[in-house]
Amino acid sequence: MNQKHLLRFIKRTLRQNANEIVTVKNGVPVTLKTVFEDMKLDAYDLNVDILDVHADRNTFHRFDRFNAKYNPVGESGLREVFLKTDNYMNGTYFANIIKEVIADLAENKYTYLEPRISIYCKNKNEWSKLATWALHNDGHSPHLRWLVQVPRLYDIYRIKKLLKNFQEFLSNLFDPLFEVSINPTANPDLHKFLTQLIGFDSVDDESKPENPNLTETMKPPQEWDDEENPPYTYYLYYMYANMSVLNKLRKEQGLNTFVFRPHCGEAGPAYHLNAGFLLSQNISHGLMLRKTPAQQYLYYLSQIFIAMSPLSNNSLFLRYHRNPMPDYFARGLPVTLSTDDPLQFHFTREPLMEEYSIAAQAWKLSQCDMCELARNSVLQSGFPHEMKQYWLGQDYMQEGPAGNDITRTNVPNVRVAFRYDTLLDELDMLFHAHED
């Protein structure tokens, strides 16, 4: 949702449910009205400025301030009440907001959503609670598929003695999934929720300092009991390894499988992109590819999709005019435009339209360019095969112009043929270079 949507929802809830108990402090039930009275606020006083959830110039290169913006009115208590699935009210308010977003999607008709929802890996019950929240609150829609994001916060949990080693972190993430894949009746809610889940994301501030030296003698997860956080590539490898086994199991069981789509190359060192290249189906952001032409060429040759969010990057790591998206697009990398945290970076009820309209104006994109970006977004999405056939044509999986139905995509065959022939020429040049 955007900030005005959240503001309207909070004000309406405060007027209609003021006496509802929303949390417990020191063993004493606390109503929503009391929460706001403690902050010396009422529904009439609230406005967008006081809510203060929109990114500004102070968040640039400050990931801590970016995270703090998720606290409405700067109060973590309000984040707990309105934006969490696991709270005193079992995430009722957050579910109601999601339902309103789903209603907007149905009304808009042509916008589809892949929202991230967090599994923190503190314990194994998180999956069950999340599935129960999603199903009991009717959090499904033809316009929506979930992605689970896993924050790289092992070091914080270890310092707080919540985990003994990194293997516990991985076990909390994957053990419930293996169990329900083998025996769906063990947790019917989780089994149903996983049919609406398309994959996993790995998130955090990539610019955090870390030890980049991965060696053969590095501790395995069961022995990693340090308070130091494992490197980015360590996280990605063990998530990928577990996902590979899980996907093979689920495929044998006739169940849906998952993709790995991490935040990669938004900031930090370029070797993060090596891990993304080797381990992920596609990535988000990929800004650091602009500094490493060889890596950029590998991503092009492999046609790894990159979901880019220039408005988000503009507030966090890279000013809009320096964003490499138009360069990637011109060179033939399969990029697409995506929103990232509409609550913080967008103003209207159609945040994806903001991304496309601003990109078209700033980079002078043609209608053909816009349609190609939209086609790329459908191709890289996690929506079902039948839905992609409906939007792109029956033969969309074929390469080159044979897979393009211009009546559905509005992308001319000559554009698709140019992309395809150029890629084949590059691959042909590489594979036959030794013959010259």
Sequence and secondary structure as in RCSB ss.txt:
>XXXX:A:sequence
MNQKHLLRFIKRTLRQNANEIVTVKNGVPVTLKTVFEDMKLDAYDLNVDILDVHADRNTFHRFDRFNAKYNPVGE
SGLREVFLKTDNYMNGTYFANIIKEVIADLAENKYTYLEPRISIYCKNKNEWSKLATWALHNDGHSPHLRWLVQV
PRLYDIYRIKKLLKNFQEFLSNLFDPLFEVSINPTANPDLHKFLTQLIGFDSVDDESKPENPNLTETMKPPQEWD
DEENPPYTYYLYYMYANMSVLNKLRKEQGLNTFVFRPHCGEAGPAYHLNAGFLLSQNISHGLMLRKTPAQQYLYY
LSQIFIAMSPLSNNSLFLRYHRNPMPDYFARGLPVTLSTDDPLQFHFTREPLMEEYSIAAQAWKLSQCDMCELAR
NSVLQSGFPHEMKQYWLGQDYMQEGPAGNDITRTNVPNVRVAFRYDTLLDELDMLFHAHED
>XXXX:A:secstr
  HHHHHHHHHHHHHHSTTSEEEEETTEEEEHHHHHHHTT  TTT  HHHH  S  GGGTT HHHHHHTTSGGG 
HHHHHHHS SSSTTTTHHHHHHHHHHHHHHHHH S  B  EEE   SSTHHHHHHHHHHHHTT  BTTB EEEEE
E  HHHHHHTTS SSHHHHHHHHHHHHHHHHH GGG HHHHHHHTTEEEEEEES TTS       TTS  GGG  
 SS   HHHHHHHHHHHHHHHHHHHHHTT    EE  EESSSS THHHHHHHHH SEEEE GGGGG HHHHHHHH
HHT EEEE HHHHHHHTS GGG  HHHHHHHT  EEE    HHHH  SS HHHHHHHHHHHHHT  HHHHHHHHH
HHHHHS S HHHHHHHH TTTTSSGGGG  HHHH   HHHHHHHHHHHHHHHHHHHTGGG 
